[in-house]
């Protein structure tokens, strides 16, 4: 009987060890929060998903070396998919645009860790500066010589816009002009296009009177049309729009968040890492961020939602 009890106790101890090992392989949860034993990162495609994934794959090795754990990157179909995956705790880190982050945070799925940096834009001329910034602006373009001299002249005119979730191509210009008294969806004719370059070309070709684009989208067609800066001109610039985010699961430990932020910043500062992030999203680096940076996005989203009613 004693021998049987010893065997039983031994088996129970082995079982506990197996369970503990399985749990520790998956994550390490404590009062400080969730600390992953392997890190899953998901991107929102800005180009062909298969090409983007191939370009992002080298990040696995770089981050794994810095973090000391396996890192896996994958592509989503859109930012809503990333939000749902983070909410269900299947993804630890999401590269999310401002609206995507605001949605994820509202649902308790994510907190902002970092914001991407790009070189600023200098006007007139739309040339890049040598200063890294964590924001950009939207601009309203018209054809040079147009009778449209300011936003006040847009009433009754046709405007090329992006889909309603686009910060620069829809949300920010419409929200700001709405605050000034112009209800763009009702007072203007909106023409939805795919791609900022197409919006610029629509103005150039006279297909629409104006376009809502990011500053300075004219550069997207400059290679094929070197004179575009003189042919199409901006008449309005919005307030700064926060750059894309690197967001993390809301239950991730502060200590791991600090370690992860350091790793991403170092990747962006290295020659090899900068080349990778430039090829994925045209990011030039990363800087620390806070949730309040996105209050303006929340404000403008509410204005847009109100206008739709």
N, C-alpha and C positions, 0 to 999 in steps of 0.2 A: 504493500500500500504506500509506504514511504517512497519507494522507488518510483511508483506511478506519479506521485505528487511532484517529485523532482523533475520528471520528464515533462509533466504538464506545465510546471513553472518555467522550465527551459523553453518550451514551445511558445508560451505566452510572451516571454522576453524577446524571442526572435521576431514574433509578429509585431510587437511594439517598435522594434528597431526598423523593420521594413517600412512600416507606416510612417515613422519619423523621417526616414531617408527619402521616401516618396514626396512627403510634404516639403522637405527642405530643398529638394531639387526643383520644385515648382516655384516657390517663393519663400521669403522670410518675413512673416508678418509680426509686428510688435506694436507696443504702445505708440512708437514713433511713426508707424505706418507700414505700408507695403514696400518691401525691398526685393526686386526681382532677382532671380537666379539666372534667368535668361531674358533678354530684352527684345520685345517685338515693336517694330516701328512701321507705321503705314503712311504712305504718301498719297496725295490727291493728284491725279495725272494733269499735267499742264500741256502734254503732248502725247504722242502714241504711247500707251501704257507699257508695251513690251520694250520700247527704246528707253523709257524712263527707268524701268526696273533694272535694265542692264547697266545704266549709268549710276544708279544708286547702290548697286551691289558692293562696290569697293568700300562703301562706308561700313559695312559689316565688320570687315577685318580691322579697320582703323579704330572704330569705337570699341570693339571687343578687346583690343590690346590695351586701351586706356581704362576700360571699366573692369577688366578681368573676368568677364562673363560672356557667354555666346550672345550674339546680336543677329536678329533676323529682320530683313526689310521686305516689304511687299507693297503692291499697288492696290488702291481701292477703285471703285467705279466713280465715286463722287464723295464730297465731304460728309454727306449724310451717313454714308456707309462707315466712315471712320468714326464719327460720333457714336453710332450705335455699337461699334466694336469696342470702343473705349468704355462706354456705358455698361456693357456686359462683361468688361474686364478681360477681353480677348486681345486687346492691343494696349500697350503701355504708353506709347508716344505717337502723337499724330502731328503731321505737318498740315496746319489748317489756315485757311484765309481768315480775315477778320470776322466775317459773318458766321463762318463755320465754328470758330472758337467761341463766339458769343452764344451760339446755340448750345454747344457742348457744355459750357460753364453753367448756363441756365438750367440744364438738365442734371447738373451735378456730376457730369462725366469727366470734366477736365479742368485743370488750372493752367494758366500761361506760365511758361518757363523762360522762353527767349523770344525775341523778335528778330526777323532777318534784317540785314542791312544792305542797302544798295547805294550807289553814288548818286548824289543830288543832281538836280537839273537846273541849269542857269538860263534865264530869259533876258533879252530875246535871243532866239537861235536854237533853243532846246538842246544845248550841249551839256554833257556830263561834267560835273565838278570833280575835284579830287577829295571831297568830303563825304564820308559814309554817314548815311542817315537811316532812321528806322521808320520813315514815313514817305509818302508820295502824295501827289495831288491829282485831281481830275481837272480836265480843261474842256472848254467848249470851243470847237473849231468852226470857222466859216471860210468861204472862199475869199481871197483878197479882192477888194473892190465891191464886196457885197454891201447891200444897204443895211445889213444887220451890224450895228456898231456896238451894241451891248445886249445884255440878257433881256432888257425891256422890249427889244425888237423881235423877240422869238415868237410872240403870240401869233398863232395861225400858220406858223412855219413848220416844215418837215425836218425831223431830227433823227439821225442814225443813233440807235442805242443798242446796248448788249442785253442779255437776259436780266430779269428783275433782281437777281441776286448779286449782280456785278456792282462792286462798290464805286468804281470810277465810271463805268459805262452806263450806270442807271441811278443807284441809290443816292450818292452824294450830290450830284448836280440837281436831281429832281427835288430832294429834300431841302437843299439850300434855296433854290428858286421858289419853292413852295412857301418858305418862311418869308421871302421877300414879296410874296403876293401873286406869283405866277404858278397856276396849277398846270404843270406841264402835261400830264396825261389827258387833261380835258381841253386845254387851250392850244395844244400843238398836235401835230400828226407824227406819231412815233413809228419808226421803221426799225424793227429788230433785225440785227445782222449778227453774223458769227465772226468774231475776230476784230480787233482794234484796227488792223490794217484796212479791212473792208470799209470800216466807218470813215476812215481818212479818205479813201478812194471815192466813196460816195459823194463826199463834199467836193473833191477835186473834179469829178465828172459831172457834177450838177444833179446827181440823183436825189440828194437831199440838201436842204439849205444849211444844215449844221450837223455837228456830231458831238456826242459825249464820249470822251476817251481819257486814258491816263496821260499824264504829262511825261514825256513828250512822244506820243504815239506816232508822230510824223516820221520818226526815225525808223519805224518798221517798214516804210516804203522808200526810204531815202536812197537805198542801194539801186533800186530800179528807176527812181525819179529824183536825181540830185537837186532839182530846183523846188522840191516840195515845200521847203521852209518859207519860200517867198510866195508860193501859190496858195497855200492854205495857212491861215493865221488864227491864233487864239484870241478870244475876246473876254474870257472869264476863267478864273482859277478858283477851285474850291479850297476849303480848309484842309489841313493835312489829314491824310488817311493812314492809319497805322499799318505797317507792313505785316506780311504773313507771320504766323506764329509757329513755334515748336511748343506744343501743349502736351502735358503729361496727365496720367490718371490722377484724379483728385485725392485718392487715398495713398499716393506714393509718399514715402518717408522724406522728410526735409533733408536728411543727410544724403540720401541717394540723389535727390533733385540737385543738390549742390555739386555733387560729383559728376552728374550727367551734364549740367550746364557748363562746367569747366571743360569737359571732354568736347562738347560741341564747339565751344569758343576756340579751343586749341585746334580743332579740325579746320575751322574757318580761317585760322591764322597761318596754317601750314600751306606750303606750295601745292602739295598733292591734294590736300583737302579742299582748298579754294577752287582748284580745277574741277573737282567733283561737284561741289555745290553750285558752281556757276553753270555747269552742264545740265543740272536738274531743274533749277528754278531761277537762274541768273542771280543767285544770292552771292554777296561779296563777303559776308561774315555774319556774326550773331552778337546780340547784346542783350543784357538782362531787361526784363519787362515786368509790368504789373497790370493787374486786371483793370484798374481805373483808366488805363490808356485807351480802353475800348468803350468807354462811356459814350463817346460821340457816335460810335457805330450803333449802339443801343438807341440813342436819341433819334438818329436818322431812320432807323428801321421802324420805329414807332410812327414817325411822320409818314413814311411810305405806306404802312399798314392802314393808317387813318385815311389817307387819300384814296385807298382802294375801296373803302366802304361806301 
